[in-house]
Amino acid sequence: MQFISISKANLYFLLIATILISSCTVVKNYPSKPFVYNNKIVINNNIDAKEKKRLIAELGNYWDDSLQIRKQSKIGFFHTKVIDKPAVFDSTNLVRTARFMENYLRTQGYYYANIHYDTSITIVRTQKRITPVVTIDLGKNITIKSVKDSLIDSNLQRLAMQNSEFSLLKAGEPYTKQKISNELDRLTALFNRNGYYNFRRDDIYALVDTTDSKFLDLTTDPFELIKLLDEYNKSKKENPRWDVTIRQRKDTTGISSKQYFIGHIYYYPQALNFDLIDTTINKFWLHSHTTGNYTIKFNNEIIKLSPLIQYTFFKRGDVYSNTNLFNTITAIGKLGAWKQVDAKFVVRDNDTLDLHIAMVPDKKYGIENTAELSKNTGDLTAGNLIGISANFTYRNRNVWKQAIQSFTSLRAGLELSPNESSSTLQTFFATVGQTYSFPKMIAGKPMKSVMKILPYNFMTKDEFKQSDKRTLLSVNAAYNDRLDLFRLRSVTGNYGYEFKKDNKTWLYSPINVELYSLDRLAGLDSLIKQNPFLQLSFNTGNVIGVGLNFSFYQTYINKRHSNRLHYFRYGIEESGLLAGMFTTLENKVYRYGKLEVEYKEKTSKLNSEFAYKLFGGLGVNYSNSSEIGTTLPFFKQFFVGGPNSMRAWGLRQLGQGSSILSDTSSSSFKDRFGDIRIEGNFEYRFNIFNASFVKIGSAIYADVGNVWNLKKNDGNPNSEFNLSRFYKDVAIGVGTGLRLDFSIFLIRVDVAYKLKDPARQYNDGWINLKDASLIEYRTNGTEVRNFAVQLGIGLPF
């Protein structure tokens, strides 16, 4: 009892110290004269809150250097800010700042802004702290009255008019110099995409007319003239509107208005690292091979011509397009056999462009070795599960001279349980796999028919056409020995396609075959006798999926908040929909559908970040077979707990629902799996100290979730998902941790506490803070730890 009391006090201290993170500012090495301590910008106008926030943030970049405040984080859990050697205040720098800010506001269309500045001084002991304050009255923003294109060349004018709906300048919208600049860039890119190779941005400009035409009428009446001038000045301030005309500069040579077409295309697959592309082109002694309009030049043949042609977005006679040039360089670079790709056009016959593509080869072979370590434990001195694994991957970047990539992988690991009296070794597993990635779609006539339907249901036709396409073929074999319980052997084969477009990835596997063999050992047979419902999960069957295995990934940066990163994934998996209809495969093929959805978001700041992850998973077994079960096979079911999931629980030690069967069981096998998983993880991360070789950080986090069975089982009450009992079933863990970031890897130690445990039989599972303890007992006397210490490599999500 004494140990528990001390540990509980330590736990309270840790939680209070973590939550009560304060902030203060310390000034060091300050001068005797008034110095700059802070600065402030105030916008008086009643404008959109987001626009005001944006303007203040942007204006903050225009403080004079001597008025900038550079604060540094101090060592420790407390976020102490340090100002070292602050600058002496000089009022002339404030005048300069006001001028900088006024010029910036003009670029945003605020030509009539009034800027006032002042200072406030605070005496703190011997410190004379100055805070410059800039107050801004924005005035009326300039709006665009009209927009038109007036280009000298008729072909350019026609092209601009045909694409006028995409103009970034719209009548009635606010005028900014950035919008003008963006519109000039858009038109330049438009012309470059349509054959105008020599057209440059300087060949066009924007003419802005600030005069309202109604004030241009001449009058001889002096009183009428005074009235017009008064109305003109009033209009400029109250409703300023400008006309914008895009014009073309005179081209005396005619080069910028000339349209160019693609001629011959040359490839140089063995360019040297530091050679200029002109040097590569002029190596006339190289061997060459020509097919149609394409020629490859080489010292010795390392690549066939066909994969290069496939990823070239030009052919003879095409109109020049800088977009197709970019797509070509990007696509060839993504083949993986080259680490650098460059290209140059050479003008021939007045309006013809020959394309020369130089490629610097990457290392053909590569070997990668990694090791993983994880631990989850009930206290700091004794553990209940340690995971150790090693990974080996051998890569060939250019198989059969076709830019086909080959990956041979081997993984082996152990799970150890030092506290188990029977044996320290709990699990041994090993996998070996071979994957080939072909840089094209390989599909027969039946598959092409399927592809007309899928993945068009998941991506647009334009995305499908423009995506980087690969065919994936993989074979894997695995062996898993859970000591005294079972041995699981598997051989899996997968044939599918990968499509990548920008930050989106689609994976479609029309054929997926997984063959399993399960040996039930004496320990598992004994456990099934005690818990007959486990018979439904631990059985031998196979997985055969045809046509409906699909997943999608996307990572993107928030358009409005550049410090916010988003990740979204969903996956669909099925087995037995078609294969299970054959009587010869009855009771041999699992029949199920499985859906997973995951969303992650991270908001980063200078010394901290907030991240969260939401996950939902559902698996439905639609088979009525008594031999292979009516639930998902255990190796396809969901589980939680461990270093990367519900961290207050050990790996696979939470669930199902509010069932207490595993907690009160006398068996050492307490793994829990479910057909449904719902989980949310929320984490605030912050830096503590930065050293030359390591960054020390910490985090405060909360994990919420559980796993459930889909169907009711009388042998395991309260294990099935029931919406009316969701509040009771959901588990909540809170904690903190330490992170050691060595750049190439990160070591993480997390301490978590079970704030709400569904298996706790009082207070709806919530911990009673008055009687909180590190250890508690179930009704049958089973000891249960309320905390866990997790050791992991890398961030949890």
Disulfide bonds with the S-S distance in Angstrom:
none
